[in-house]
Amino acid sequence: MAMDVQRTSPPPAPGPRAWLGLLVVLGPVLLVAMDGSVLFLAMTSISAELSPSADQALWILDGYGFAVGSLLVAFGGIGDRYGRLRLLMAGAAVFGAASAGAAFAPSAELLIAFRVLMGVAGATLLPSALAVLSELFADARRRAQAIGIFAAAFAAGFAIGPVVGGQLLAHFWWGSVFLINLPVVALFLLLAPRLLREVRTGGQGRVDVPSVVLSAAGILLAVYGIKRAAAHGPAVVPLVAAGAGVALLWWFVRRQLRLAHPLIDLGLFRDRVFAIAAVTGLLPLAAWSAVAYLGGIYLQSVRGLGVFDAALVTLPGALVLTVTCVVTPAVVARSGTRAALLTCHFVIAGGLLLLLPTGVSGGTGWYVAATVVAGVGYGISFSVVADTAVAAVPPERAGSAGAIAETSNELGNALGIALLGSLAALVFRLRGPDLAGTLTETLQVPGITAAAAGQAESAFVAGLHAAALVAALLHAALGVFTLRHLPRRRRPAPPLPAAGGPVPAERVDVAGGGGDDGVHGGGASRVSGLPPP
């Protein structure tokens, strides 16, 4: 129910229950984020055990992210209608069961299936966790602080996933990276009913099932076609699949423009600031996920590091990313969001270019430097995207803006591995010894000569360089576009003609300091990503 913004007395300060509830909610948040990246160092072990093909290896990694990204907005609407806590509990239970199945999967096909099921469950957790969390904090300032912790935990989960996976693999088999989910899920299912309350808003119209099907099928077919073509060369099946996927996505866009209550409000992209924020949510995670995945293989299969040492090499970048996420809101309050967006894109581009000196015989130091420099940019982007997107639109559209921002993050994580990973696979296929589709498979070919092994390693490094260079150029281009088109000062977005009633309490602006770049209207910071009233 909508509430008047004016309050006669300040809301009560959050008690111990609220902060304990926050800790409980952060468990599933960390799991969803970590499982987007925990396999980056585990893929060498998985490949040796299950022998997936080149495209199966990519599906093991990003089938999870595609499921989350494709269903995030849909499950947000379902939670509004049937209850966020109920959906959160069900999703956590399925997530735990699918994690157990993935840990003991006997084949690549079953592992892909369980990873997709984990993604479906993960799509129920993020929007529901954020909505349930908002109910715990009546005070807008404390709620903004809690949501900031939520965002930092989500970003930290992506960053520490490879480190946690590497530590586990140093002592256990590859399935252990999934089994660590079970105690967290069990603790959440035990404590959540005692600390959290149900949140139900009734939603806005029914969830449009055809839109869900069109978006998910379009993305999967398009990416399947690209992957197959990159791994095996152009053929009729991948080209037809890619064409069908593009056609379904076009149909999806047309449908969203006609629906009264679309799955994704594409009209928001008419706002230049929102569009830049949405792309900023996607591109940095695409670059980070692709480099983390390829870098894990580089460190183990090319540089010859053990999984424990490879995890230690990734630790500095993960720490820098996490710390940057924590300190960015305070810096943005002084410098402004425009400066933060510009810094993030150019710093990421510079960090990615530091990967180009890496090679077969050396380059571990360059890899560390690249992840540390780029980690600063990644941390900035993870911290400011949702707030910038929500601040760019009228308050009555803040829920849709927050959902799109979250979806762009998840799709970025999946698309980075799918597209940039496919580019690396294409380069490997063109420049490698043509003995197998992946570096791991090639090095395991019986009787492989030293020359062929060296050629395979060089081809893989060339693929890593190609992916890093393309990602760097895309970030530099987006930085230039932001510099030219993001306004220094911006008037508050006018309310829509159809909007009625007062601004709900969940959208109250929280006064901030400095940073009058126009994006936040004089440095104000909105509570972002909350469900519509």
Stockholm file with secondary structure:
# STOCKHOLM 1.0

chainA/1-533         MAMDVQRTSPPPAPGPRAWLGLLVVLGPVLLVAMDGSVLFLAMTSISAELSPSADQALWILDGYGFAVGSLLVAFGGIGDRYGRLRLLMAGAAVFGAASAGAAFAPSAELLIAFRVLMGVAGATLLPSALAVLSELFADARRRAQAIGIFAAAFAAGFAIGPVVGGQLLAHFWWGSVFLINLPVVALFLLLAPRLLREVRTGGQGRVDVPSVVLSAAGILLAVYGIKRAAAHGPAVVPLVAAGAGVALLWWFVRRQLRLAHPLIDLGLFRDRVFAIAAVTGLLPLAAWSAVAYLGGIYLQSVRGLGVFDAALVTLPGALVLTVTCVVTPAVVARSGTRAALLTCHFVIAGGLLLLLPTGVSGGTGWYVAATVVAGVGYGISFSVVADTAVAAVPPERAGSAGAIAETSNELGNALGIALLGSLAALVFRLRGPDLAGTLTETLQVPGITAAAAGQAESAFVAGLHAAALVAALLHAALGVFTLRHLPRRRRPAPPLPAAGGPVPAERVDVAGGGGDDGVHGGGASRVSGLPPP
#=GR chainA/1-533 SS CCCCSCCSSCCCCCCHHHHHHHHHHHHHHHHHHHTTTTTTTTHHHHHHHHCCCHHHHHHHHHHHHHHHHHHHHHHHHHHHHHCHHHHHHHHHHHHHHHHHHHHTCCSHHHHHHHHHHHHHHHHHHHHHHHHHHHHHCCSHHHHHHHHHHHHHHHHHHHHHHHHHHHHHHTTSCTTHHHHTHHHHHHHHHHHHHHHCCCCCCCCSSCCCHHHHHHHHHHHHHHHHHHHHHHHHCCCHHHHHHHHHHHHHHHHHHHHHHHCSSCSSCGGGGGSHHHHHHHHHHHHHHHHHHHHHHHHHHIIIIISCCCHHHHHHHHHHHHHHHHHHHHHHHHHHHHHCHHHHHHHHHHHHHHHHHTTTTCCSSCCHHHHHHHHHHHHHHHHHHHHHHHHHHHHTSCGGGHHHHHHHHHHHHHHHHHHIIIIIHHHHHHHHHHHSCSSSSSHHHHHTSTTCCHHHHHHHHHHHHHHHHHHHHHHHHHHHHHHHHHHHHSCSSCCCCCCCTTCCSCCCGGGCEECCCSCCSSSSTTTCEECCSCCCC
#=GC SS_cons         CCCCSCCSSCCCCCCHHHHHHHHHHHHHHHHHHHTTTTTTTTHHHHHHHHCCCHHHHHHHHHHHHHHHHHHHHHHHHHHHHHCHHHHHHHHHHHHHHHHHHHHTCCSHHHHHHHHHHHHHHHHHHHHHHHHHHHHHCCSHHHHHHHHHHHHHHHHHHHHHHHHHHHHHHTTSCTTHHHHTHHHHHHHHHHHHHHHCCCCCCCCSSCCCHHHHHHHHHHHHHHHHHHHHHHHHCCCHHHHHHHHHHHHHHHHHHHHHHHCSSCSSCGGGGGSHHHHHHHHHHHHHHHHHHHHHHHHHHIIIIISCCCHHHHHHHHHHHHHHHHHHHHHHHHHHHHHCHHHHHHHHHHHHHHHHHTTTTCCSSCCHHHHHHHHHHHHHHHHHHHHHHHHHHHHTSCGGGHHHHHHHHHHHHHHHHHHIIIIIHHHHHHHHHHHSCSSSSSHHHHHTSTTCCHHHHHHHHHHHHHHHHHHHHHHHHHHHHHHHHHHHHSCSSCCCCCCCTTCCSCCCGGGCEECCCSCCSSSSTTTCEECCSCCCC
//
